[in-house]
Amino acid sequence: MKLAVDIGGTFTDVVLERHDGHASTKVLTTHDAPARGVINGILQLLQQTGSNAADVELVIHGTTLATNALIERKGARTALVATDGFRDSLEIAHEHRFEQYDLYMERPDPLIPRHLRLTVPERVAADGSVLLELDEDAVRALVPTLKEADIESVAVCLLHSYINPAHERRIREILHSELPDLSITLSSDVCPEIREYERTSTTCANAYVQPLMAGYLRELESSLADNGLDCPFLLMMSSGGITTVETAIAQPIRLIESGPAGGVIFSQAIAAECGIKHALSFDMGGTTAKLTLIDDLMPQYDRSFEVARQYRFLKGSGLPIRIPVIDMVEIGAGGGSVARVDELKRITVGPDSAGSMPGPACYGRGGTAPTVTDADVVLGRIDPANFAGGKIVLDQNKAENAITPAIGTELDMETVIAAAGISEIVDETMASAARIHAVEKGKDTGERTLIAMGGAAPLHCARLAEKLDIDRVIVPTSAGVGSAYGFLRAPISYEVIRTRLMRLDDIDPGALSSMFAEMRAEAQSVVRLGAPDAQLTETREAFMRYRGQGHEIVVPLPVKDYDSDIRDELRSWFEEEYIRLFGRVVPGLEVEALSWALTLASEQAPIEEAPAPTNGSVPKERGRRPLFDPGSGQAVEAALYDRTEMAAGSRVDGPAVIVETETATVVPAGFDALVSSPGHLILTRQRQAA
């Protein structure tokens, strides 16, 4: 048996995989002690299924704890040690205005204030040669300052240490000898890449969350063992791979988007199972919504992203983190997102969330602000008596009492219309984010299939599909805990990157092969801890550009020992990719490679496409209830169905609500829903004839 656990902003999802199938549960996230919620959920699920903890062979975990610490600025008291003269690179950033015409533009504050950004004399050149030896006495002189400021963690980021880390490693040795309990992060370990600001920002972020994550992971590891789960414990990474606890503690920054990454892996598997080449993964939980483009069964990947943006959708307004990551857009739009009327008398939703405590007003836990979940209850999308499998009984009166004064009275409209306004705003916010994300990638949303998961996504997916001009939506089995299911399908993997500037004419094939051999050895030392006997798949990439350009393109490389032909081959591969992206090459310019990446992953079994379903029996209605129709602006009678009673091939016409333990799927008028062979709901929009 295997267990997967995903901590979200509102719910903690737990999935148990056994030889006879899967089981899952949702429990409220315990923000004051996240490990307690994890253990509660695991013990509930084991008891529910009659399973023994000793029979569990693997636990895989994803968490937003590091993300929340960065957003809420609740990390460790951290200092930075930099090269003399470079303490302010963290604040200077890129020296540009991300919102050119906003006179009151606010930049994100650096994680480390200026008085805790310390420097030491040393200097390494861009080729790795030492221009000025490290002043070790200056390093020792920092110790009283660190003690006086009660520093818990230190980020060390020296100039050009990605090519020669000797000075950074010596600083770590000196500080550890004086302050053995101090957490120390080296940029040469976390982000050994060129570009000073991004490297410094990533190193500081890792140092900022490291004590928190180390304490949490050690506590959870111990709690699992105390409750009979004495088995391997692995962590989901932002790249969609799985790693060990030791790696996660050393580099917790790689876990920033671990939960959402699981959802994308789940969508990738569903797309393969359903034979879909172009999909849009849509994950909407209690706090956020995440959208990811998937083409030819591969999600978009990136080398960097921003966390804690000051301005929604605006690149440059957050803290840059340079790690391997699945490229997604994440916005504060979830079931717990708070609605209000602004000074211009407009309904706005989020990005703040009611979370699990006090939660939406309908939870009856003390919340008074109207949320998206409150609106869904008023609109008839959620059965108050059967929310979360009946574990939480919702109070519709409290939902109405929250919406009426805050929205309805403010805008002089009926409560149900105010609730519809909340829903429309959050749906349009998600649609806008998807459109912008697609345009930035040179892609479209219209010809895609929307794959919906998360507790709130099935409630909103059909309306989102209409706004994005999408005709087909898939709500997978167990969509409400989709991210946790994705953890069970992810490979154990690790990526290593090196910055080594090489002009094609000067490349030494032997040195290049040796560098990749060292990178593989480093990656293998991590992957083998979690997959000691698995077959491994290796991929290589070069980040290349024309000499003089400011940014690179990613060029896939074959896995082999390179010979003298590599110079011509690299040019050919670069030009092929450049033409694919930009339609032409630039003749007469010299080509160079800046950085090199190697990823090692455990081999995953291919997913076979499921056969088309045969006609099944017509499911039995479990009743009817009013459901607000945004198209007509009126309530309509919707049929209710139990998803567990719908066999493959079953088809229902909207308006309908299909209820299951973790969520409910809204099938509006103009849509029908078919149950596929594996049990997924396929919603199809019936377009009106012109």
Secondary structure, DSSP 8 states (H G I E B T S, - for coil): -EEEEEE-SSEEEEEEEETTEEEEEEEE--TT-HHHHHHHHHHHHHHHHT--GGG--EEEEEE-HHHHHHHHT-S--EEEEEETT-TTHHHHTTSS-SSTT-TT------SS-GGGEEEE--EE-TTS-EEE---HHHHHTTHHHHHHTT--EEEEE-TTTTT--HHHHHHHHHHHHH-TT-EEEEHHHH---S-HHHHHHHHHHHHHHHHHHHHHHHHHHHHHHHTT--S-EEEE-TTS-EEEHHHHHH-GGGGTTHHHHHHHHHHHHHHHHHT-SEEEEEEE-SS-EEEEEEETTEE-EES-EEES-SSTT-TTSSEEE-S-EE--EEES-STTEEEEE-TTS-EEEEEEE-TTTT--GGG-SS--S-BHHHHHHHTTSS-GGGBGGGTB---HHHHHHHHIIIIIIHHT--HHHHHHHHHHHHHHHHHHHHHHHHHHTT--STTSEEEEESSSHHHHHHHHHHHTT--EEEE-TTGGGHHHHHHHH--BEEEEEEEEEEEGGG--HHHHHHHHHHHHHHHHHHHHHH-SS--EEEEEEEEEEETT-SS-EEEEE-SS---TTHHHHHHHHHHHHHHHHHSS--TT--EEEEEEEEEEEE---------------------EEEEEETTTTEEEEEEEEEGGG--TT-EEESSEEEE-SS-EEEE-TTEEEEE-TTS-EEEEE-----
